[in-house]
């Protein structure tokens, strides 16, 4: 009986820690939305960290993108999901796994600042917008 109580307590502590991390990251994301990333840095950041899977055009038609099941962000219905900046930012920061635990996207919280993650999400959104004729 004591073991069950200890496991429940341990589970509750893990859950509490996960919630605390998510809250802290959400606070960082809110602060990041106010921070500005130099627009000249966004495309190089995208090419360095994102294009290998998402492609230069956001379609995800790359070897890495196909393995991970990357969505086509030129499709406005798919890109609509990027509007939830907080949720997407946490996913980018913490990484994504499939139901079996296989890594789909590595975590970027140690490679990118929250403001950079927000800027990259907004850049990815642009792939679904119609191109303006010059």
Backbone as CSV, one residue per row, in Angstrom:
resi,resn,N_x,N_y,N_z,CA_x,CA_y,CA_z,C_x,C_y,C_z
1,UNK,0.824,-1.194,0.000,0.000,0.000,0.000,0.868,1.260,0.000
2,UNK,1.951,1.190,0.756,2.851,2.332,0.813,3.472,2.614,-0.556
3,UNK,3.762,1.552,-1.291,4.361,1.699,-2.610,3.408,2.404,-3.570
4,UNK,2.126,2.069,-3.519,1.140,2.728,-4.383,1.068,4.213,-4.074
5,UNK,1.082,4.547,-2.801,1.030,5.960,-2.409,2.284,6.695,-2.879
6,UNK,3.420,6.032,-2.772,4.665,6.654,-3.212,4.650,6.871,-4.720
7,UNK,4.133,5.896,-5.469,4.055,6.038,-6.925,3.114,7.158,-7.306
8,UNK,1.970,7.249,-6.621,1.018,8.339,-6.908,1.662,9.694,-6.624
9,UNK,2.335,9.770,-5.486,3.004,11.024,-5.120,4.074,11.371,-6.142
10,UNK,4.843,10.387,-6.562,5.884,10.618,-7.554,5.270,11.069,-8.873
11,UNK,4.187,10.433,-9.291,3.502,10.820,-10.533,2.998,12.252,-10.442
12,UNK,2.412,12.589,-9.283,1.911,13.953,-9.091,3.053,14.968,-9.150
13,UNK,4.192,14.618,-8.573,5.342,15.529,-8.610,5.857,15.721,-10.032
14,UNK,5.917,14.630,-10.811,6.337,14.736,-12.214,5.365,15.622,-12.996
15,UNK,4.079,15.414,-12.766,3.066,16.211,-13.455,3.189,17.677,-13.072
16,UNK,3.375,17.933,-11.784,3.528,19.300,-11.309,4.767,19.958,-11.925
17,UNK,5.850,19.205,-12.011,7.076,19.739,-12.618,6.856,20.049,-14.093
18,UNK,6.151,19.159,-14.801,5.875,19.386,-16.228,5.020,20.630,-16.416
19,UNK,4.024,20.813,-15.568,3.162,22.002,-15.651,3.989,23.256,-15.371
20,UNK,4.854,23.193,-14.381,5.696,24.348,-14.048,6.600,24.726,-15.217
21,UNK,7.182,23.729,-15.876,8.042,23.994,-17.039,7.225,24.619,-18.164
22,UNK,6.024,24.076,-18.418,5.168,24.624,-19.481,4.773,26.065,-19.178
23,UNK,4.442,26.355,-17.933,4.075,27.725,-17.546,5.260,28.661,-17.736
24,UNK,6.431,28.243,-17.288,7.625,29.079,-17.442,7.908,29.343,-18.917
25,UNK,7.796,28.296,-19.733,8.059,28.492,-21.151,7.011,29.415,-21.766
26,UNK,5.752,29.309,-21.348,4.701,30.193,-21.859,5.010,31.639,-21.508
27,UNK,5.509,31.866,-20.304,5.907,33.223,-19.902,7.024,33.717,-20.810
28,UNK,7.984,32.844,-21.094,9.083,33.216,-21.995,8.564,33.527,-23.389
29,UNK,7.583,32.758,-23.865,7.019,32.994,-25.191,6.311,34.338,-25.233
30,UNK,5.545,34.654,-24.192,4.867,35.949,-24.147,5.889,37.085,-24.186
31,UNK,6.974,36.929,-23.448,8.037,37.946,-23.470,8.683,37.996,-24.847
32,UNK,8.840,36.841,-25.468,9.485,36.773,-26.788,8.648,37.467,-27.845
33,UNK,7.320,37.411,-27.700,6.472,38.070,-28.690,6.714,39.580,-28.689
34,UNK,7.138,40.106,-27.546,7.445,41.535,-27.463,8.839,41.832,-28.007
35,UNK,9.757,40.868,-27.840,11.113,41.023,-28.363,11.071,40.924,-29.885
36,UNK,11.985,41.550,-30.513,12.057,41.500,-31.964,13.355,40.841,-32.389
37,UNK,13.244,39.974,-33.370,14.428,39.366,-33.971,14.689,40.136,-35.258
38,UNK,15.923,40.481,-35.480,16.290,41.184,-36.707,15.788,40.372,-37.901
39,UNK,14.921,40.937,-38.744,14.364,40.197,-39.877,15.423,39.578,-40.788
40,UNK,16.604,40.193,-40.840,17.680,39.648,-41.682,18.211,38.321,-41.146
41,UNK,17.931,38.018,-39.872,18.404,36.771,-39.261,17.428,35.614,-39.427
42,UNK,16.168,35.912,-39.751,15.138,34.867,-39.765,15.396,33.831,-40.857
43,UNK,15.670,34.270,-42.082,15.885,33.310,-43.174,17.133,32.450,-42.915
44,UNK,18.261,33.025,-42.497,19.400,32.158,-42.170,19.095,31.168,-41.028
45,UNK,18.334,31.614,-40.028,17.943,30.704,-38.957,17.073,29.572,-39.499
46,UNK,16.127,29.922,-40.375,15.250,28.918,-40.971,16.074,27.908,-41.781
47,UNK,16.974,28.421,-42.599,17.788,27.515,-43.426,18.665,26.611,-42.570
48,UNK,19.158,27.138,-41.462,20.048,26.360,-40.601,19.302,25.299,-39.790
49,UNK,18.123,25.651,-39.258,17.447,24.774,-38.313,16.189,24.086,-38.849
50,UNK,15.554,24.635,-39.862,14.226,24.150,-40.256,14.162,23.550,-41.658
51,UNK,14.893,24.134,-42.593,14.760,23.761,-44.012,15.114,22.303,-44.282
52,UNK,15.977,21.710,-43.465,16.370,20.331,-43.703,15.147,19.398,-43.696
53,UNK,14.133,19.720,-42.919,12.907,18.911,-42.895,11.741,19.623,-43.587
54,UNK,11.579,20.914,-43.326,10.436,21.645,-43.869,10.657,22.124,-45.297
55,UNK,11.887,22.061,-45.767,12.202,22.510,-47.121,12.305,24.017,-47.203
56,UNK,12.978,24.504,-48.223,13.118,25.960,-48.413,11.787,26.621,-48.722
57,UNK,10.822,25.822,-49.184,9.523,26.363,-49.575,8.407,26.036,-48.585
58,UNK,8.718,25.318,-47.493,7.712,24.994,-46.484,6.837,23.799,-46.804
59,UNK,7.123,23.107,-47.900,6.283,21.976,-48.308,6.638,20.675,-47.596
60,UNK,7.816,20.611,-47.003,8.220,19.406,-46.289,8.598,18.254,-47.200
61,UNK,8.875,18.559,-48.469,9.230,17.521,-49.441,10.737,17.282,-49.432
62,UNK,11.221,16.854,-48.280,12.636,16.540,-48.110,12.717,15.141,-47.516
63,UNK,13.896,14.562,-47.529,14.066,13.225,-46.941,13.679,13.249,-45.460
64,UNK,14.194,14.223,-44.737,13.868,14.340,-43.313,12.401,14.635,-43.084
65,UNK,11.841,15.491,-43.927,10.426,15.836,-43.813,9.513,14.654,-44.061
66,UNK,9.873,13.847,-45.050,9.062,12.675,-45.357,9.150,11.636,-44.243
67,UNK,10.338,11.454,-43.666,10.504,10.505,-42.555,9.680,10.926,-41.340
68,UNK,9.647,12.228,-41.075,8.956,12.744,-39.890,7.481,13.034,-40.148
69,UNK,7.051,12.947,-41.401,5.651,13.250,-41.715,5.332,14.733,-41.596
70,UNK,6.292,15.566,-42.009,6.121,17.018,-41.942,4.957,17.443,-42.836
71,UNK,4.168,18.360,-42.322,3.014,18.861,-43.075,3.447,19.918,-44.085
72,UNK,2.604,20.116,-45.084,2.838,21.104,-46.135,2.291,22.455,-45.665
73,UNK,3.170,23.343,-45.254,2.738,24.641,-44.736,2.407,25.660,-45.819
74,UNK,2.435,25.256,-47.082,1.918,26.144,-48.128,0.396,26.013,-48.199
75,UNK,-0.148,24.973,-47.582,-1.599,24.761,-47.516,-2.156,25.649,-46.395
76,UNK,-3.034,26.614,-46.731,-3.558,27.525,-45.713,-4.241,26.816,-44.539
77,UNK,-4.895,25.684,-44.792,-5.557,24.956,-43.698,-4.538,24.392,-42.714
78,UNK,-3.419,23.942,-43.232,-2.345,23.420,-42.374,-1.687,24.586,-41.636
79,UNK,-1.398,25.652,-42.349,-0.715,26.807,-41.757,-1.574,27.503,-40.700
80,UNK,-2.874,27.340,-40.777,-3.785,27.944,-39.796,-3.420,27.508,-38.373
81,UNK,-2.939,26.292,-38.231,-2.581,25.760,-36.909,-1.382,26.492,-36.293
82,UNK,-0.624,27.194,-37.115,0.533,27.942,-36.609,0.119,29.197,-35.846
83,UNK,-1.129,29.589,-35.972,-1.585,30.815,-35.318,-1.571,30.704,-33.790
84,UNK,-1.623,29.487,-33.266,-1.524,29.288,-31.818,-0.036,29.290,-31.453
85,UNK,0.527,30.486,-31.419,1.970,30.677,-31.233,2.472,29.988,-29.961
86,UNK,1.734,30.109,-28.866,2.193,29.515,-27.603,2.326,28.005,-27.730
87,UNK,1.297,27.366,-28.255,1.303,25.901,-28.366,2.408,25.427,-29.314
88,UNK,2.519,26.085,-30.459,3.527,25.685,-31.442,4.930,25.951,-30.898
89,UNK,5.105,27.059,-30.196,6.409,27.392,-29.618,6.872,26.334,-28.636
90,UNK,5.956,25.855,-27.810,6.306,24.812,-26.849,6.705,23.544,-27.598
91,UNK,5.980,23.208,-28.660,6.314,22.017,-29.446,7.696,22.136,-30.078
92,UNK,7.999,23.313,-30.607,9.315,23.522,-31.220,10.400,23.445,-30.143
93,UNK,10.155,24.092,-29.029,11.148,24.114,-27.957,11.386,22.722,-27.357
94,UNK,10.311,22.007,-27.107,10.414,20.706,-26.437,10.590,19.542,-27.393
95,UNK,10.366,19.765,-28.686,10.461,18.687,-29.662,9.159,17.910,-29.734
96,UNK,9.078,17.010,-30.683,7.857,16.225,-30.868,8.212,14.761,-31.075
97,UNK,7.388,13.892,-30.486,7.541,12.451,-30.655,6.211,11.877,-31.133
98,UNK,6.294,10.726,-31.817,5.060,10.062,-32.205,4.546,9.233,-31.032
99,UNK,3.446,8.520,-31.241,2.829,7.750,-30.156,3.735,6.664,-29.600
100,UNK,4.646,6.169,-30.422,5.579,5.127,-29.970,6.818,5.709,-29.299
101,UNK,6.907,7.024,-29.244,8.049,7.670,-28.610,9.195,7.990,-29.561
102,UNK,9.002,7.736,-30.860,10.041,8.043,-31.853,10.108,9.559,-32.060
103,UNK,11.323,10.080,-32.036,11.528,11.517,-32.198,11.159,11.959,-33.615
104,UNK,10.208,12.883,-33.710,9.820,13.452,-35.004,10.547,14.770,-35.252
105,UNK,10.680,15.555,-34.180,11.395,16.829,-34.284,12.197,17.007,-32.998
106,UNK,13.470,17.249,-33.157,14.347,17.456,-32.004,13.957,18.737,-31.273
107,UNK,14.206,18.806,-29.974,13.918,20.041,-29.237,14.912,21.143,-29.609
108,UNK,14.406,22.366,-29.670,15.248,23.505,-30.049,15.437,24.504,-28.911
109,UNK,14.986,24.165,-27.704,15.063,25.125,-26.609,16.488,25.522,-26.247
110,UNK,17.459,24.677,-26.545,18.862,25.017,-26.240,19.570,25.638,-27.429
111,UNK,18.932,25.590,-28.597,19.556,26.128,-29.805,18.990,27.486,-30.201
112,UNK,17.733,27.719,-29.842,17.060,28.950,-30.245,16.456,29.657,-29.036
113,UNK,16.480,30.972,-29.069,15.824,31.767,-28.032,14.320,31.767,-28.313
114,UNK,13.493,31.975,-27.281,12.043,32.022,-27.511,11.635,33.009,-28.610
115,UNK,12.281,34.174,-28.668,11.943,35.157,-29.705,12.277,34.629,-31.097
116,UNK,13.350,33.860,-31.209,13.719,33.277,-32.502,12.711,32.210,-32.928
117,UNK,12.251,31.415,-31.970,11.242,30.401,-32.279,9.973,31.062,-32.790
118,UNK,9.527,32.111,-32.116,8.329,32.843,-32.551,8.531,33.410,-33.957
119,UNK,9.689,34.000,-34.210,9.973,34.566,-35.537,9.958,33.482,-36.615
120,UNK,10.483,32.305,-36.307,10.496,31.211,-37.281,9.092,30.687,-37.557
121,UNK,8.262,30.632,-36.540,6.870,30.194,-36.743,6.151,31.190,-37.644
122,UNK,6.346,32.464,-37.390,5.709,33.492,-38.228,6.237,33.433,-39.658
123,UNK,7.512,33.111,-39.817,8.089,32.956,-41.159,7.449,31.761,-41.874
124,UNK,7.285,30.657,-41.168,6.674,29.462,-41.745,5.237,29.740,-42.183
125,UNK,4.527,30.581,-41.433,3.161,30.966,-41.792,3.108,31.637,-43.162
126,UNK,4.142,32.374,-43.505,4.156,33.135,-44.756,4.123,32.247,-45.997
127,UNK,4.518,30.991,-45.873,4.515,30.095,-47.028,3.102,29.850,-47.557
128,UNK,2.093,30.022,-46.721,0.709,29.761,-47.149,0.042,30.986,-47.752
129,UNK,0.686,32.119,-47.657,0.093,33.347,-48.190,0.401,33.472,-49.679
130,UNK,-0.564,33.967,-50.463,-0.310,34.132,-51.893,0.849,35.090,-52.138
131,UNK,1.655,34.761,-53.113,2.793,35.620,-53.487,2.270,36.856,-54.213
132,UNK,2.844,38.007,-53.856,2.468,39.262,-54.504,3.268,39.388,-55.801
133,UNK,2.591,39.769,-56.867,3.294,39.993,-58.141,4.071,41.280,-58.059
134,UNK,5.278,41.279,-58.642,6.100,42.487,-58.604,5.849,43.370,-59.762
